[in-house]
Amino acid sequence: MSTNTQPLAISARSLVKKYGDSEVVSDIDLQIYSGKVFGLLGPNGAGKTTTIEMIAGLRLPTEGTVRVLGLDPAIERDRLTKRMSVQPQAANLFPTLTVTETLDLFASFYEDSRSTDEVVGLVGLKTSQNVRVTNLSGGQARRLLIGVAVIGRPQVVILDEPSAGLDPAARRELWGLIRALRDQAVTVVLTTHHMDEAMELCDQLAIMVSGRIVAEGSPDQLIAEHTATSTVKFMVPVGTDPADIFEASDDEEPEITPDSGALLVRIGTTAPDALLRRVTMHPGFRATKFRVEPASLEDVFLKLAGESHLEWSDDQPKDR
């Protein structure tokens, strides 16, 4: 658990959710600090959506407690609504309203909302503010939904798979918006199964598999704590004796595959510098095109959950 001294925005203790005999969330604890981006990372079916729905007060836990800004979202929802906003995976807007009209409508629900002009600028829709919702691109519609989520000046914003289905350019625009919210001291909780998104955005991560939190920390902490293995890649000529490669590998198991008229060698190692020295000095072959790939968040997930959990799809049903 983090030793962060900032105030807690969200805490969950011994949280359990059951449907009949099926337990979809199993005894999880979370501490989410104010002004941070916190990510729940995991495959579809891990229980991420159920967890954030319990945090938001949209679903009652079977066991355990949740506090958001010191309030119980299940029984103090009226007090919390003005301070927390939730953007689910699937949300509908009025198709015939323009961007400005949509934001004006939702602003009218709050006593002290942000101005529509401020939100239009924040979500990057200045040039589209008079465009009807039905004519927005997928990325523009997603940014408008986040605009709706923040127009009431919430202290906590919960985003369920915010970039699902977006192209790479639209995803990066969305990431910029989430960073802008953090810069304004808004606490952002998001679910994702994209490794790059988690690395780029999240100050803290919890990896969730089969309803359980299997690891928690910053992305760098998770990589350092759960895998120290780097991958060294290089090319050798066809006909190189595999025994020489194995000898240079020094107890590491090399993977050798044909590649563009040569052989591509991959070796996992905790000591890449020493491995590179052995390979470059070995008299039995001449290696070229060296590349060292450090351990990644994907490596952490593979270690904790296994490759079978990486069969993910953006168009699968809502995560439960």
C-alpha positions as CSV (number, residue, x, y, z in Angstrom):
1,M,0.0,0.0,0.0
2,S,1.2,3.5,-0.9
3,T,2.6,5.7,1.8
4,N,1.2,8.8,0.1
5,T,0.4,11.6,2.7
6,Q,-2.2,13.3,0.6
7,P,-5.8,13.1,1.7
8,L,-7.8,10.1,0.6
9,A,-10.5,10.8,-2.0
10,I,-11.8,7.2,-2.1
11,S,-11.4,4.2,0.2
12,A,-12.8,0.7,-0.1
13,R,-12.4,-2.0,2.5
14,S,-13.1,-5.7,2.2
15,L,-15.3,-5.1,-0.8
16,V,-17.2,-8.1,-2.1
17,K,-19.9,-8.5,-4.7
18,K,-21.8,-11.7,-5.3
19,Y,-24.6,-12.7,-7.7
20,G,-26.1,-15.8,-6.3
21,D,-23.2,-18.2,-5.8
22,S,-20.9,-16.3,-8.1
23,E,-18.4,-13.9,-6.5
24,V,-17.4,-11.3,-9.1
25,V,-15.5,-9.0,-6.7
26,S,-13.5,-10.7,-3.9
27,D,-12.4,-8.9,-0.7
28,I,-10.6,-5.9,-2.3
29,D,-9.1,-2.9,-0.5
30,L,-8.4,0.4,-2.3
31,Q,-7.0,3.7,-1.3
32,I,-7.2,6.5,-4.0
33,Y,-5.6,9.8,-3.2
34,S,-6.9,13.3,-4.1
35,G,-5.8,14.9,-7.3
36,K,-4.4,11.6,-8.7
37,V,-5.3,9.4,-11.7
38,F,-6.0,5.9,-10.4
39,G,-6.4,3.1,-12.9
40,L,-8.0,-0.3,-12.6
41,L,-6.2,-2.5,-15.1
42,G,-7.4,-5.9,-16.2
43,P,-9.1,-8.0,-18.8
44,N,-12.8,-8.0,-19.6
45,G,-14.6,-9.9,-16.9
46,A,-12.1,-9.0,-14.2
47,G,-14.7,-7.1,-12.1
48,K,-13.5,-3.6,-12.9
49,T,-16.9,-2.2,-13.9
50,T,-18.6,-3.8,-10.9
51,T,-16.0,-2.3,-8.6
52,I,-16.4,1.3,-9.9
53,E,-20.2,0.9,-9.8
54,M,-19.9,0.1,-6.1
55,I,-17.6,3.1,-5.6
56,A,-20.1,5.3,-7.4
57,G,-23.1,4.0,-5.4
58,L,-24.7,2.5,-8.5
59,R,-24.4,-1.0,-7.1
60,L,-24.6,-2.1,-3.5
61,P,-21.7,-4.3,-2.2
62,T,-22.6,-7.7,-0.7
63,E,-19.9,-7.0,1.9
64,G,-17.5,-4.3,2.8
65,T,-17.5,-0.5,2.9
66,V,-16.9,2.4,0.5
67,R,-16.2,6.0,1.3
68,V,-15.9,8.8,-1.3
69,L,-14.9,12.1,0.0
70,G,-15.8,10.8,3.4
71,L,-19.4,9.9,2.3
72,D,-21.1,6.6,1.8
73,P,-22.2,6.6,-1.8
74,A,-24.9,4.1,-1.2
75,I,-26.8,6.1,1.5
76,E,-25.5,9.7,1.0
77,R,-25.9,9.8,-2.8
78,D,-27.7,13.2,-2.8
79,R,-24.7,14.9,-1.0
80,L,-22.2,13.1,-3.2
81,T,-23.8,13.7,-6.6
82,K,-22.6,17.3,-6.7
83,R,-19.0,16.3,-5.9
84,M,-18.6,13.2,-8.0
85,S,-19.4,12.4,-11.6
86,V,-19.5,9.1,-13.3
87,Q,-19.1,8.4,-17.1
88,P,-20.1,4.8,-17.8
89,Q,-19.0,2.8,-20.9
90,A,-22.3,3.3,-22.6
91,A,-24.0,6.7,-22.3
92,N,-26.4,8.5,-24.6
93,L,-26.7,12.2,-25.4
94,F,-29.5,14.0,-27.2
95,P,-28.6,13.6,-30.9
96,T,-30.3,16.8,-32.1
97,L,-28.6,19.1,-29.6
98,T,-25.3,20.9,-30.4
99,V,-22.2,20.6,-28.3
100,T,-23.0,24.0,-26.7
101,E,-26.7,23.2,-26.1
102,T,-25.7,19.9,-24.5
103,L,-23.4,21.5,-22.1
104,D,-25.8,24.3,-21.3
105,L,-28.5,21.7,-20.5
106,F,-26.3,19.8,-18.0
107,A,-24.9,23.0,-16.5
108,S,-28.5,24.0,-15.6
109,F,-28.6,21.0,-13.2
110,Y,-25.9,22.6,-10.9
111,E,-25.9,25.7,-8.8
112,D,-22.2,26.4,-9.4
113,S,-21.3,24.9,-12.8
114,R,-18.3,25.7,-15.0
115,S,-19.2,28.0,-17.9
116,T,-20.0,26.3,-21.1
117,D,-17.1,28.2,-22.8
118,E,-14.6,26.9,-20.2
119,V,-15.7,23.3,-20.7
120,V,-15.7,23.6,-24.5
121,G,-12.1,24.8,-24.3
122,L,-11.1,22.2,-21.8
123,V,-12.4,19.3,-23.9
124,G,-11.0,20.7,-27.2
125,L,-14.4,21.2,-29.0
126,K,-14.2,25.0,-29.8
127,T,-14.4,24.4,-33.5
128,S,-17.2,21.9,-33.1
129,Q,-19.3,23.7,-30.5
130,N,-22.2,24.3,-32.9
131,V,-22.1,20.8,-34.4
132,R,-25.0,18.5,-33.5
133,V,-24.2,15.4,-31.4
134,T,-25.3,13.1,-34.2
135,N,-22.6,14.5,-36.4
136,L,-19.6,14.2,-34.0
137,S,-16.9,11.7,-34.5
138,G,-16.4,9.0,-31.9
139,G,-13.5,10.9,-30.3
140,Q,-15.4,14.1,-30.2
141,A,-18.5,12.4,-28.7
142,R,-16.3,10.9,-26.0
143,R,-14.7,14.3,-25.2
144,L,-18.2,15.8,-25.0
145,L,-19.3,13.1,-22.5
146,I,-16.3,14.0,-20.3
147,G,-17.3,17.6,-20.7
148,V,-20.7,16.7,-19.4
149,A,-19.0,14.8,-16.5
150,V,-16.9,17.8,-15.4
151,I,-19.3,20.7,-16.0
152,G,-20.6,20.5,-12.4
153,R,-17.1,21.0,-10.9
154,P,-16.8,17.5,-9.5
155,Q,-13.9,16.6,-7.2
156,V,-14.0,13.0,-8.4
157,V,-14.5,11.8,-11.9
158,I,-15.0,8.1,-12.7
159,L,-14.4,7.0,-16.3
160,D,-15.2,3.4,-17.3
161,E,-13.1,2.4,-20.3
162,P,-12.9,6.0,-21.6
163,S,-10.9,5.2,-24.7
164,A,-12.7,2.0,-25.8
165,G,-13.2,2.0,-29.6
166,L,-11.2,5.2,-30.3
167,D,-8.5,5.4,-32.9
168,P,-4.9,6.2,-31.8
169,A,-5.2,9.9,-32.5
170,A,-8.5,10.3,-30.6
171,R,-7.1,8.2,-27.7
172,R,-4.1,10.6,-27.3
173,E,-6.4,13.6,-27.4
174,L,-8.5,12.0,-24.6
175,W,-5.3,11.4,-22.6
176,G,-4.5,15.0,-22.8
177,L,-7.9,15.9,-21.4
178,I,-7.5,13.5,-18.5
179,R,-4.1,15.0,-17.7
180,A,-5.7,18.5,-17.8
181,L,-8.3,17.3,-15.2
182,R,-5.5,16.1,-12.9
183,D,-3.7,19.4,-13.3
184,Q,-6.9,21.0,-11.9
185,A,-6.7,18.7,-8.8
186,V,-9.6,16.5,-9.9
187,T,-9.3,12.9,-8.8
188,V,-9.8,10.6,-11.8
189,V,-10.6,6.9,-11.5
190,L,-10.5,5.0,-14.8
191,T,-10.8,1.4,-15.9
192,T,-8.7,0.2,-18.8
193,H,-7.2,-2.9,-20.4
194,H,-4.7,-0.9,-22.4
195,M,-1.2,-1.1,-21.1
196,D,0.0,2.0,-22.8
197,E,-2.9,4.0,-21.5
198,A,-2.2,2.8,-17.9
199,M,1.5,3.7,-18.3
200,E,0.8,7.2,-19.8
201,L,-2.0,8.3,-17.4
202,C,-2.0,6.6,-14.1
203,D,-0.2,7.7,-10.9
204,Q,-1.4,4.6,-9.2
205,L,-2.6,1.3,-10.6
206,A,-4.4,-1.8,-9.3
207,I,-4.2,-4.9,-11.5
208,M,-7.4,-6.8,-11.2
209,V,-7.8,-10.5,-12.3
210,S,-10.9,-12.7,-11.6
211,G,-12.3,-10.3,-9.1
212,R,-9.2,-9.8,-7.1
213,I,-6.5,-7.1,-6.8
214,V,-3.3,-9.0,-7.5
215,A,-0.9,-6.0,-7.4
216,E,-1.0,-2.3,-6.7
217,G,1.4,0.6,-7.0
218,S,2.7,3.1,-9.5
219,P,3.5,1.7,-13.0
220,D,7.2,1.9,-12.3
221,Q,6.8,0.3,-8.9
222,L,4.9,-2.6,-10.4
223,I,7.5,-3.2,-13.0
224,A,10.4,-3.0,-10.5
225,E,8.7,-5.3,-7.9
226,H,7.2,-8.0,-10.2
227,T,9.7,-8.4,-13.0
228,A,13.3,-7.4,-13.5
229,T,13.7,-9.3,-16.8
230,S,14.7,-7.4,-20.0
231,T,14.7,-8.9,-23.5
232,V,17.9,-8.7,-25.5
233,K,17.4,-9.1,-29.3
234,F,20.1,-9.5,-32.0
235,M,20.6,-11.0,-35.5
236,V,23.0,-13.7,-36.5
237,P,23.7,-15.2,-39.9
238,V,21.8,-18.3,-41.1
239,G,24.0,-21.3,-40.3
240,T,25.2,-20.0,-37.0
241,D,25.6,-23.0,-34.6
242,P,22.8,-22.9,-32.0
243,A,25.2,-24.3,-29.5
244,D,27.3,-21.2,-29.7
245,I,24.3,-19.0,-29.0
246,F,23.3,-21.2,-26.1
247,E,26.8,-20.9,-24.7
248,A,26.8,-17.1,-24.9
249,S,23.3,-17.1,-23.3
250,D,24.8,-18.6,-20.1
251,D,21.8,-20.5,-18.7
252,E,19.3,-18.2,-20.3
253,E,16.9,-19.8,-22.8
254,P,17.3,-18.2,-26.2
255,E,14.5,-18.1,-28.8
256,I,15.8,-18.3,-32.3
257,T,13.5,-17.6,-35.3
258,P,14.2,-17.0,-39.1
259,D,13.9,-13.3,-40.0
260,S,14.6,-11.6,-43.3
261,G,17.3,-14.0,-44.4
262,A,19.0,-14.2,-41.0
263,L,18.2,-15.5,-37.5
264,L,16.5,-13.3,-34.9
265,V,17.6,-14.2,-31.3
266,R,15.6,-13.2,-28.3
267,I,17.0,-13.8,-24.8
268,G,15.3,-12.8,-21.5
269,T,17.8,-11.8,-18.8
270,T,18.1,-9.9,-15.6
271,A,21.6,-8.8,-16.6
272,P,21.5,-7.4,-20.1
273,D,24.9,-5.7,-20.0
274,A,26.7,-8.9,-19.1
275,L,24.8,-10.8,-21.8
276,L,25.7,-8.2,-24.4
277,R,29.4,-8.5,-23.5
278,R,29.3,-12.3,-23.8
279,V,27.5,-12.2,-27.1
280,T,29.7,-9.5,-28.7
281,M,32.9,-11.3,-27.6
282,H,31.9,-14.8,-28.5
283,P,34.2,-16.2,-31.2
284,G,31.7,-18.5,-32.7
285,F,29.4,-16.0,-34.4
286,R,29.0,-12.3,-35.3
287,A,25.9,-10.7,-33.9
288,T,24.4,-7.4,-35.3
289,K,21.3,-5.2,-34.8
290,F,21.3,-5.3,-31.0
291,R,18.2,-4.1,-29.2
292,V,17.4,-4.2,-25.4
293,E,13.8,-4.0,-24.4
294,P,13.3,-3.3,-20.7
295,A,10.6,-5.0,-18.7
296,S,7.1,-3.6,-19.3
297,L,3.7,-3.4,-17.6
298,E,2.6,-6.1,-20.0
299,D,5.4,-8.4,-18.6
300,V,4.0,-7.7,-15.1
301,F,0.5,-8.7,-16.2
302,L,1.7,-11.8,-18.0
303,K,3.5,-12.9,-14.8
304,L,0.6,-12.2,-12.5
305,A,-2.3,-13.4,-14.7
306,G,-0.9,-15.5,-17.5
307,E,-1.3,-15.1,-21.2
308,S,-4.8,-16.5,-21.3
309,H,-6.1,-13.3,-19.7
310,L,-4.8,-11.2,-22.6
311,E,-7.5,-12.2,-25.0
312,W,-9.2,-8.8,-24.7
313,S,-11.7,-7.0,-27.0
314,D,-13.1,-3.5,-26.9
315,D,-16.5,-4.7,-28.2
316,Q,-17.1,-7.3,-25.5
317,P,-20.1,-6.8,-23.2
318,K,-19.8,-4.6,-20.2
319,D,-17.1,-5.8,-17.8
320,R,-18.6,-7.5,-14.7
